[in-house]
């Protein structure tokens, strides 16, 4: 029985230490911050890839020839 009481006191003391005001407000976990930063980096890479492909597509289809002026003019 004394061993059970000693274990109970040890557990309650440790829980009181963990719930102390100094340790209560520890902010967010760094894991969520890392996940957000990784998501933003993947999003940025995706946007840059999309913009690069659009620019390359435009440059490939642009022959550099000025289209002729339609006949008749604006008159």
C-alpha angles and dihedrals in degrees: 000000000000089000090056092049091048091051091048092051091047092051095046091047091051092048090051090052092050092049095048116127092247092061100033098083104048098145126231125331114264089230093072090049091052091049092051093048092048090050092050091049092052090048091050092050090050093051092048091049092049092048091047092051091048091050092047091048091051092048093048093052096042105090095184093239117132110228116242121259111255116252118255098040126214093294 
